[in-house]
Amino acid sequence: MAKLLIRDLAQAVSPAGTEAPLRGREAMRAVDVVEDAFVLCDEGRIVSVGSMRDLLPLEGDVEEVDGSGCAAIPGLVDCHTHAVFAGSRAQEFELRAGGATYEELHAAGGGILSTVRATRAAGEEGLRDALAVHRGWMLASGTTTFEAKSGYGLDHDTELAMLRVVKDAGGVPTWLGAHAVPPEFPNADAYLDFALAEVLPEAAKLAEAADVFVERGAFDAAQARRYLEACRDAGLRLRLHADQFTEAGGVALALELDAVSVDHLEATGDEGARALASSDVAAVLLPVAALVLGRPMPPARTLVDEGAIVALATDFNPGSAFCESLPLVSALACTQMSMSPAEALAACTVNAAHVLGRGDRIGRLAPGYVADIVLLDASDWRYLAYHLGGNHVAQVIQGGVATA
């Protein structure tokens, strides 16, 4: 592999320092900005970042990318998606626009369960094709590393197929075996009996983490504890969907079990936010889902100011967050949750990488980090969040190779 030189950049921008995760207003707002910059990569890693005036002559084969007028930022990291699914929920979108609630649709057999039916019917190759399309959308929006969950199979074969598809696509697979109760089981406990006995042993060989939906109509805290403890014993890292609609004990459970993250938090009050801030459990905020479902935004400002580990993600899914764009998430973070552009950048690079266990090697433009780089078609990096709905991604470098 030849060296890669991205030259004549208007800016090269990265969250400052080497620590991961970043906590608190001061750390999350610290940004290193190099004007008239270059980024030099070799063997898929960043070798140096600096000013063009300091660039020394290079020997050997060098591929050059003209970065004139562009700002370079780290490749974005989407640490919470449901990107493997089949079918469409456009009809539900129309019904919801007419006043139907998410919970009403779910209770009527729609919502998650409608996607389960389509996903089971697609087969592994159909899911592979669907993820390829979705992955292309994410990459075009600057996402170089993505997590994706199962949870739309809720049976043996489809759950494992989903995890294989994610892993084969280079994503980070999470077993969301406790997403909903499929209709063939009489209750949540009976379904968990099946999932833990029949699916977990093989899922643990494919997934990196396990996730559970702690919410009214899904799984309560006691059921979630049983599921997560079994997953932890099988070697999986623990994550939770919690406080999306109600405070149902998910935050306390996440703290009790030393989970990696608790995600959503639209219903989290001050006490829960302060508890998270005093822990090492990351708060993964999903503003698109809050916007689409008309929910309050998660308490980002309180979480950041109190010192919590705060990450941002799309929650890309066919129902409540049909959105693959982390730039749009960053804009919502700034306009709806009072985060600064620098805090948003840190939350979907360094801190998101930390949630995925990769904070030491992705999420920064710094020597030794994987050469995942996004060139923005703008001379100011803040356009990432500033242009609402605009896509300023001019080029994506993944592992030192130009991909888009």
N, C-alpha and C positions, 0 to 999 in steps of 0.2 A: 504494500500500500504506500503510495507516494505521500509526502507531506502535503498538508492542505494549509494554504495561507489565505485568510480572508483579510483583505487590505482596504485601506482608505475609507474605513467606516466613519460615519459622523460621530457615533458613540459606540463604545462597548460597555455594557452595564450589567452589574451583578449585585445581589445581596452581599453586603460587606462581611468580612471575616471568614472564619473557617468552621465556626461552631454550628452544629445542627442538633436539635431544632433551635430556632430563634424565638425568644420569649420577651414580651413587653414592648412598649411603644418605642423606646430608644433603639433597641436592637433590630426590630422589624423595619424601622424607618431608615436605617443606615444602608446606603447604597454607594458602591464604587462606580464612578463614571469616568471613563477615559475618553477624551475627545480626540478626533482624528486618529483613529485607533486601528490596530490589527489584532487578529487572533490567529495563532499558529498551532496547528494540530499535527500529531504524528502517531501512527498506529492506533487511531481511534481515540486518542486522548489529547487534551489540551496541554500544550507545552508552555506557551507564554501568551500573555495579553499585555499590550502596551501601546505607546504612542508611536506613530509612523516614524517620527524623527529618531526613534531609538531602535528601529528595525535594522538588524545586521544582515549582510549578504548571506544567502542560504545556499547550501551545497546539495547536490543530488536532485532527484526528481521532485518537483514542487508543482502541485496544482493550485492555481490562483483563482480566487473568487473576488470580483470587483464589488466592494461594499459601499461604493460612493452613494452618499445620501441616505444610507441605511443606519439604523440603530440595531446592534446585536444584543440579544438577551439570552439567558439560558433556555434550553428547551423546556417547555411547560410540562408539568407532571399532574395528571388527572388521577387522583387517588381514590375516587369513588364513582364507578359507572356500572351500569347494567347493560353493556353494549352488545351482549349476545342475546338476540331475541328474533323471533319471526312474527310476521303479521303486522297489522296496523290498528291503532286505536283512534283513528280520525273520527269515527262515529261517536265515540265517547267524548272526544274533545268538543264536538258539536253539542252533545247533551249537557256537558258541564258548562259550556257557554250559555246554555239556556237555563241554568240554575241547579242542575243536579250536582250533588256533592260527591267528592271522592269516596267517602265512606258509603254513601247510598249506592253508588255504582258497584263497589266491591261486594256489598251485601246481596246485590241482585245477580251475582255471578259474573260481573264484569271486572274491570280493573286487572289486578295481577292474574286472576284465574283465566281471563280471556286470552292473555298472552301465553299462559301455560298451555292452553289447548293448541294454539298456533305453533308454539315452539316444539312441543312434543311431535307434532305432525311433520315438522320440517326435516327431521333427521339430521345426522351429524354433518353431512355435506352441505345441506341447506343452511345450517347454522354457520358453517365455515364461510360460505359465500356471503351471508349477511354481515358477519363480523368484518370481512374484507372491505365491504362498502363503508361500514361505520368507521373502521380504522382509517380509511382514506379521508373521510370527513374530519376526523380528529387531527390527523397529521397536517392537513391543509390549514387548520386553525392553530398550529404551533405545538400540539401535544406530541412530544417525543416518547414519553413513558406513560402507560395507562394501566390501571387496574380494572378488572371486570369480574363481576360476580356471576355465579350460577343463580338458581332460585326461580327460574321459569320452567324447570322440568319437574321438580318435586317428585321424581321417581328415580329409580336406579340408573337406567341407561341414559336418560337425557341429562341428568345432573352431571354425570361423568363425562358425557360428550361435550357439554358446555365448558367444563374445566379443561379438557384436552384442546379444544378449539382456541381458548384464550392463551394457553401455554404455547401452542404451536405458532400463534401469531406474534409471539414475543411480549405478550402482556403479563401482568401479575394476577394469577387466578385466586379468587376467594370463593370458598364454598358457603353460599348463602342457603344452606339446606333448610333453615327455618325462616322462610320468607312468608309463607301462607300455608294454610291447611288445605291440601287438595281434596276434591269432592269424594274420592273413594275411601276416605277415612272418616270415622264418626266424630273425632275430636282431635285436638292438638296433641294430647298425650299419646294417643294411639299412633298418630303419624310420627311422633318423635321416637317411639319404640322402633318403628320400621327404619327411620332414617339413620339412627345411631347404630343399629345392628347391621343393616344391609348396605348402607351407602358410605358411612364415615370411614371404614377401613380402607376403601379404595380412594375416596376423595382425599384423604390425608396424604396419599402418595402424589397427588397432582396439585393440590392447592397449597398456598403459603399461609392462608388465614381462614378463619371461619367467621361468619356474620349471622346475626339474628335480628328479626324485626320485633322489637318490644313495644307493643301497642295494643289498645283495645281492638278486638277482632282478629288479632294475629296471635302473639305469644305473650303470656304474662311473665313477670320477673322470675317466678319460681321455675317455670318451664324453660325460660332462657338460661337460668343458672345451670340446670341439668344439662342442657345442650352444650353450653360453653365449657363446662367442666370436662365433659367427655371429649370435646374437641381439643382442649388444652392437653389432656392426657395423651391424645394421639399426636401431639407435637405441633399443633397449629397455633398461630398467633390469633388473638381474639379482638373482634370488632363488633360494634352494636349500632343498629338503627334505633334511635331513641328520641323521645320528646318531640316527635313530629306533630302530633295532635294533642297529646296529653302527657303530663309527667307521670309515667307509669312505673317508676323505679329503675329505669334503665341507667341513669347516671350513677346512682348509688351502686348498682350491680357492676358497672364498668370499673368503678373505683375499687370495689371489693376484690375483683378478679384481676386487677392490674391489666386491663385491656389496653391495646394499642390506641384505640380511638373510640369515640362515641360520635355518631354522625346524625345530622339534622339539627336538633336543639331549637326548633321554632317555638316550642312551648316552655323552654327552660327559664326558670325564674332566677332572681339574684342569688339565692342560696346555692342552687345548682351550679351557676356560673362560677361563684367563688370557690366551691368545692373542686371544680375542674381546674381552676387556676392554681390551686395548691397541690395538684397532683401531676403525674407524668402521663396522664391520659390525654391524647390530643382531641381537640374539638374540630371536627370536619364540618364546615358550614356549606350549605347547599342552597344558595339564594334563588336559583331558577325554580326549584320545586316550591319554595315559599311564594314566589311571584305567581306562578301558574295556578296554584291552589288557593290563592288569596289568604295565605297564612301570614302571621307576623314574621318579620325577618329575625333570624337568630341574633342573640345579643353580642354581636361582634365587638362593639366598642368596650363593653364591660369585660369581655374575655381577654382582649388584648391588653387593656390597661391594668387588669389584675394579674397579668403574667401567664395566662394560659398558653399552651401550644395550639396555635390556630392555623388550620389549613383550609383551603378552598377547593371545591371540586364541582363538576357539572351535575352529577347524579343522572347522567345521560340514560334515559329510559323511554319506552314508547308511550307512557301514560302521563306522568306528572312533570317530566322534565325532558322533553324531546329536543335536546340541545347538546351539541358536542363542543361548544365554543368556550374555552377558558378566557379568551379576551372579553366575551360578553359577561361571564361570571365576574371578572375583575371590575368591569364597569358597574355592575350591580353592587359589588362590595363597596365601591367608592360612593355611589350615588344613593344607595338604600341602606347601607350598614355603617356609614361614616368612617370607613377605612381609608387610609391614604393610598395613593398609587404604589408607594414603596412597600407598604404592608401587604397589599394585594399581591405584588410580585413575590414577596417572600413566602406568602401563604400558598401559592401555586407553583413554587419551585422548591426551595430548601425544606420547608415544613411538610409539603406533600411528599417529597422524597423520603423524609424521616418516617412518615406514616407507613410507607412501603418498605422500610428497612434499608433504604439506599441513600441516606443523607450524607454518607461519607464519599459518594462518588458521582452523584448527579444533582443538578439544581443550581450550580454555580458556573460562571466563566472564570475558572481558576486552574492553575497548573495541576495536573494529575486527575482532574475530573474527566468523565466521559465527554467526548466532543459532540454533545447535543446542543445545537445552537439554532436560534431563530433570528432571521434577519427581517426586521420590520421595514416596510416601505415608507419610512418616516424618519426624519433626522432627530426626533425626540422620543425616547423610549416610553414616555408617559402616554403616547398615542395608543398603547396597548389597551388602556382602560378609557382614555379620553373620548375616542370615537365610538359612540354607542352603536353597536351593530355593524360597525365597519370592520373589514378584514384587511389589516395592514401587513399580513404575513407575506413577505416577498419570496423567501426561500427558507427551507428547513434543512439543516445538516444533522444527520443522525449517525452517531458513532464515526464521525469524520467523513461521512459520505453524503453528498447532496441528494435529497430524496424528493424535493418538490420545489 
